[in-house]
Amino acid sequence: MSSDREIIETVLAGETNAYAALISRYERLARGTAKRIVQDDHLVDDIAQDSFIAAFKGLSTLRDHGSFPAWLVGIVRRRASSTAAKQIRNTPATLDPDTAVDSSGWTSSSMELLELIDRLPDQERIAIALKHFEGHSAQEIADMLGCPVGTITKQLSRARQRLHAWLTQEECRKHEPTQ
């Protein structure tokens, strides 16, 4: 399995078809990132596609080829946020917020967890997403990102510790008496 660095160097050397490997590797991550911001599946597809195109066009500006996933997530977030803002501006003011239904199927607790994952530092968030949403092993993630497996296991461990602490804080807040 080629690392992101190797793939990017191949693409920049003129073999643009190699970019398909990055799309395949990070499509679910891009779609998942967009889905947390925009609920419409068609918009999610458009945002992911536009983000990969923008990343391809800007690939030569990426200084650290090993940071491609974090860079891509930033592109997806900006595009999804822009799309969401346009949706909000175009929503009629007469819409009753109580009738707006989340059709994504996510429960409030899973949405909370996704919001907490979104707060993680980029590298930890990417490691968690690739491990728990994509099902990759720590070794596979290390190969993809071109870093030692120990780095990935440490990032996963730190991410889990942060999430546990944040979830514990949230639970404590829910059970505090209101004054």
N, C-alpha and C positions, 0 to 999 in steps of 0.2 A: 504494500500500500504506500503510495507516494504521500509525502507530507505536503501541507499547504504551500510551504516555501518552494518545494520542487515544482509543484503544479504551476504556481504563479510565474516562476522563472521560465518554465516551458512556454506559457502563454505569452509572456513578454518577449520571448525569443522568436515569436511568430507563429507558433502552433496554437492558434486561437481555439481550435476544437477541444483542447485540453481543459478549457474553462468549464466544460460540461461536467467534469469531475467535481468541481467546487459547487456547482449548482446541485448536483445529486447529493453531495455530502451535507449541504446546509439548507436545502429547500424547506425541510420541516422546521428547522430553527427559524428561518425567515418568516414562514407562514405563522408559526406559533407566536412570534413577536408581534406581527401585525394583528393577529386575532385578539390579542390582549387589549388592543386599542380600538380596532374596528371590528364589529361583529359580523358584518355582511361577508359571506364566503367569496362572492364575486369580487368585492373590493380587496379582500385579502389576497386573492390570486393576482389581481392587477398590481397591488403594492409590492408583492414579492417579485413579480416579473420586472417591474420598473426598477426595483432596488438592485436586482442582479445586473440589469443593463447599465445602471449608473455605476455600479461597482466595477463592471468590466471596462467601462469608458475611463474610469479614474484609477484603474489598477496601477498604472505607472507612477502615480503620486503616493501610493502606499509605501511608507518608509520601511516598516517592519512587516515583512511578508508573513510572519508567524502570527500577526494580530488580525488576520483577515476576518475571522468570525466576529470579533468585537467591532471591527470597522463596519462590517456588513450590518450587524444589529443596529448600529447607530444610524446608518442610512435608512433601514427599514423603519425605525422609530420615527425619524423625522418625516418620512413620507406618510406613514400611518397617522401621525399627529396632525399633519397638514390636511389629510383627507378627513379626519374626524372633525377638525375645526370647520371645514367647509360644510360638512353634514349638519353641524350644530347651527351654523349661520343660516342654512337653508331649511331648518325645521320650523314649521309654523309655530308662532308663539302660543297658539291655542291648545297645543298638545298637553294633555294631562299627564304629568310624570307618573302618576299611579297606574296608568294604563300601559305604560311602556314596559313590555315584557322582555326579559333576557331570553332569547330563543337559543342561546348557545348550549344550554343544558348544564352549565356549570352551577354548582351550588355556591352559596355565599362563602362557605369555608374553603372550597377549592379556589375561588376567586381571591380570597385573602392570601392563600398560599402563593398563588401566581403573582400577586402584587408584592409579596415579600421577596420572592425569587427575583423579581424585577429590580429590587433595591440592592441586590448583591453586586459586588464589584464585577466588572465585565468578565474577567477570566473565570471567576467562580461560577457566575451565572451560565456561562457557556459550558463549563464542565458539567454542571448539574443538568443542563438541558440535554447535552449529548448522552449523559449516563442514564438519566431517568426518563426522559421523553423519547429519546432515540434508541435506547437500549445498547449503547456501545460499552465495551469494557474499558477499564482505565488504560490498558495497553493500546487499544484501538484509538482512543482519544489522544494519547500521547503521540502515536504515529501520525495522526491527522494534523495535530498542531505542531509537530516537530519539536517536542520537548521531552524530558525524561518522565517516565511513568511515576516516579516519586513526586514530581511537581504536581501531576494531575491528582494523585491520591491526597496530597496535602490540600490542594484547592477544594476537592470534594469534602474533605474532613472539615475544613474551615467554613465552607458554605453550610454544611449540615449544622455545625455549632451555632452559626449566626441565626439560621432559620429556627433552630430549637429555642434559642434565647428570645428571639422576636415573638415566636408563638407563645412562649411562656408569659412574656410581658403582656401580650394581647389578652390572654386568658385572665390574667390578674386584673387588668383594666375592666373586663366585662363583669367581674364579680365584686368590684369595689362598690361600696354603698354610695349612692348619689346624695348630695347634700342640698 
